[in-house]
Amino acid sequence: MIIRILPEVTIIYVLIFARLGATMMLMPSVGESSIPTTVRLGLSLLLALVLYPIVAKTYPSGISRSMPMLLIYLAGEIAVGVAVGTASRIIMSATQVAGTIIASQLGLGFAQSVDPSQGQQGVLFGNFLSMLAVTMIFATDLHHLAITAATSSFTLFPPGQWMPVGDFAQAAIELTSEAFRVGVQISAPFLAFGLVFYLGLGVLSKLMPQFQIFFAAMSLTIIAGLTLFALLIGTLMLWYMEHVRDGLERLVPH
């Protein structure tokens, strides 16, 4: 009996791993290029093993009897995993929007480095906010909600059914617009600071046209901006964590 059910168990485990592996490869903080592939692979295998008793019942029996059906299921699981991982990464992109706006207001828009949480070049403020957001996600146990969202995908997108591409496209558009809105709201104090500060510098440059006021005030701009950033960073990140929580809760059925 064990030999007869072993292929079925193995096929279902591989399908679960395909969905969770695709999600983990794209999920922020876990699926970064800086994390070794073996670590991400081991985490996906372990998570699939833990969730197997819970989600195995969502798969119909007899999948291993037909190779075309197995390939269709495998492609569908990978597609759902990519969709869930992409949605979580879009949620985290608000920090780069906020960091880019803040850096441009403080005159540091050209100071860039590699963002380990996004795997690409970004401004220093955006990289700092991204790493701080990942740290706070683990500190506030929001990664448990991310794992719950990955598990709930088996309920939202049952295996064997066509993924609602139109609904996912609409959700991706909403998440992208909301991430941009949150990024602008986080940087709103610095937009106000830049408006007032540069307006004053413009008036001074008109009063003293021979003096390079913008060049002389560059160090003052950075110092004042960093001071404002240090005073507001706690409040801004706590508010940003609510955005991350609300975004992940969309992937969890109530």
C-alpha positions in Angstrom: 0.0 0.0 0.0 2.8 2.4 0.8 4.4 1.8 -2.6 1.2 2.5 -4.4 0.5 5.8 -2.7 4.1 7.0 -2.7 4.0 8.4 -6.3 0.8 10.3 -5.5 2.3 11.8 -2.3 5.5 12.8 -4.2 3.7 14.5 -7.0 1.5 16.5 -4.6 4.6 17.5 -2.6 6.3 18.7 -5.8 3.3 20.7 -6.8 3.1 22.4 -3.4 6.9 23.1 -3.5 6.5 24.6 -7.0 4.0 27.2 -5.7 5.8 28.0 -2.5 9.2 28.0 -4.2 8.1 30.5 -6.8 6.6 32.6 -4.0 9.8 32.5 -1.9 12.0 33.3 -4.8 10.2 36.7 -5.3 9.2 37.5 -1.7 11.1 40.4 -0.2 13.7 39.7 2.5 13.6 36.0 1.7 14.0 35.9 -2.1 16.9 38.3 -2.4 19.9 37.6 -4.6 22.1 38.2 -1.5 20.6 35.1 0.2 22.3 31.9 -1.0 20.1 29.8 -3.3 20.5 26.7 -1.1 19.0 28.6 1.8 16.0 29.7 -0.2 15.6 26.2 -1.6 15.9 24.6 1.8 13.3 27.1 3.3 10.9 26.3 0.4 11.3 22.6 0.9 10.8 22.8 4.6 7.7 25.0 4.3 6.2 22.7 1.7 6.8 19.8 4.1 5.1 21.6 6.9 2.1 22.7 4.9 1.7 19.3 3.1 -0.9 17.9 5.6 -2.9 21.1 5.4 -3.1 21.8 1.7 -2.7 18.3 0.2 -6.5 17.8 0.4 -7.0 20.6 -2.1 -5.4 18.5 -4.9 -7.6 15.9 -6.6 -6.5 12.2 -6.7 -5.0 10.6 -9.8 -2.8 13.5 -10.9 0.1 11.2 -11.5 -1.8 9.1 -14.0 -1.7 11.7 -16.8 1.5 13.5 -17.8 -0.4 16.4 -19.6 -2.5 17.0 -16.5 0.5 17.0 -14.3 2.3 19.6 -16.5 -0.8 21.8 -16.5 -1.0 21.6 -12.7 2.7 22.4 -12.4 2.5 25.4 -14.7 -0.5 26.7 -12.8 1.2 26.3 -9.4 4.3 28.2 -10.6 2.1 31.0 -12.1 0.2 31.4 -8.8 3.5 31.4 -6.8 4.9 34.1 -9.1 1.7 36.2 -8.7 1.7 36.0 -4.9 5.5 36.8 -4.7 5.1 39.7 -7.1 2.2 41.2 -5.1 4.3 41.1 -1.9 7.2 42.8 -3.7 4.9 45.5 -5.1 3.8 46.2 -1.5 7.4 46.8 -0.4 8.2 49.1 -3.3 6.7 52.1 -1.4 10.0 52.6 0.4 11.9 53.2 -2.8 9.3 55.8 -3.9 9.6 57.6 -0.6 13.4 57.3 -0.5 13.7 58.7 -4.0 11.5 61.7 -3.2 13.3 62.4 0.1 16.8 62.1 -1.6 15.8 64.5 -4.3 14.5 67.1 -1.8 17.8 66.9 0.2 20.1 67.1 -2.8 21.2 63.5 -2.5 19.4 62.0 -5.5 22.7 61.1 -7.3 24.1 59.2 -4.3 23.1 55.6 -5.2 24.1 52.1 -4.1 22.7 48.6 -4.5 19.5 47.9 -2.6 19.8 44.4 -1.1 16.0 44.1 -0.7 15.3 45.0 -4.3 18.4 43.7 -6.1 19.0 46.9 -8.1 20.5 50.4 -7.8 18.6 52.8 -5.6 19.2 56.0 -3.7 20.7 55.8 -0.2 17.5 56.8 1.6 15.5 54.3 -0.3 17.9 51.5 0.5 17.9 52.4 4.1 14.1 52.5 4.3 13.9 49.1 2.5 16.3 47.4 4.9 14.6 49.1 7.9 11.2 47.9 6.6 12.5 44.3 6.3 13.9 44.5 9.8 10.7 45.8 11.3 8.7 43.1 9.4 10.6 40.4 11.3 10.6 42.4 14.6 6.8 42.8 14.5 6.2 39.2 13.3 4.6 40.3 10.1 6.5 37.6 8.3 4.0 35.2 9.9 1.3 37.0 8.0 3.3 36.6 4.8 3.6 32.9 5.4 -0.2 32.8 6.0 -0.8 34.6 2.7 1.3 32.0 0.9 -0.7 29.3 2.6 -4.1 31.0 1.9 -3.2 31.1 -1.8 -4.3 27.4 -2.0 -7.8 28.7 -0.9 -7.9 31.8 -3.1 -6.4 30.0 -6.1 -7.4 26.3 -5.8 -5.1 23.9 -7.8 -6.4 22.9 -11.2 -8.4 26.0 -11.8 -7.5 28.8 -14.1 -5.9 31.7 -12.3 -8.1 34.8 -12.7 -5.7 36.9 -14.7 -8.0 39.9 -15.0 -8.6 40.0 -11.2 -4.8 39.7 -10.5 -4.1 42.5 -13.1 -6.6 44.7 -11.3 -5.1 43.8 -7.9 -1.6 44.6 -9.2 -2.7 48.0 -10.5 -4.3 48.8 -7.2 -1.3 47.6 -5.2 1.1 49.7 -7.4 -1.0 52.8 -7.1 -1.3 52.4 -3.4 2.4 51.8 -3.0 3.1 55.1 -4.9 0.5 56.9 -2.8 2.0 55.6 0.5 5.5 56.5 -0.7 4.4 60.1 -1.5 2.6 60.3 1.9 5.7 59.1 3.7 7.8 61.8 2.0 5.2 64.5 2.5 7.0 66.2 5.3 10.2 66.5 3.2 8.2 67.8 0.3 6.9 70.6 2.5 10.4 71.2 3.9 11.8 71.4 0.3 9.1 73.8 -0.8 9.6 76.2 2.1 13.4 75.9 2.2 14.0 76.3 -1.6 11.4 79.1 -1.7 13.4 81.0 0.9 16.7 80.3 -1.0 15.0 81.6 -4.2 14.1 84.8 -2.5 17.7 85.2 -1.1 19.2 84.5 -4.6 17.1 87.4 -6.0 18.2 89.7 -3.2 21.9 88.7 -3.7 22.3 87.6 -7.3 26.1 87.7 -7.1 26.2 85.2 -4.3 25.8 81.5 -5.1 23.3 80.9 -2.4 22.2 77.4 -3.5 25.8 76.1 -3.5 26.5 77.7 -0.1 23.3 76.3 1.4 23.8 72.7 0.2 25.4 71.6 3.5 22.6 73.3 5.5 20.0 71.5 3.4 21.5 68.1 4.1 21.9 68.8 7.8 18.4 70.1 8.2 17.0 67.2 6.1 18.8 64.6 8.1 17.6 66.1 11.4 14.0 66.0 10.1 14.5 62.5 8.9 15.8 61.4 12.4 12.9 63.0 14.1 10.2 61.5 11.9 11.6 58.1 11.0 9.9 56.2 13.9 6.4 57.6 13.2 6.8 57.1 9.4 7.9 53.5 9.7 5.2 52.6 12.1 2.6 54.0 9.7 4.3 52.2 6.9 4.0 48.9 8.8 0.2 49.3 8.7 0.4 49.6 5.0 2.4 46.4 4.7 -0.1 44.6 7.1 -3.1 45.8 5.1 -1.5 44.7 1.8 -0.7 41.2 3.1 -4.2 40.9 4.6 -5.6 41.2 1.1 -4.0 37.9 0.3 -5.6 36.2 3.3 -9.3 35.2 3.0 -11.5 36.3 5.9 
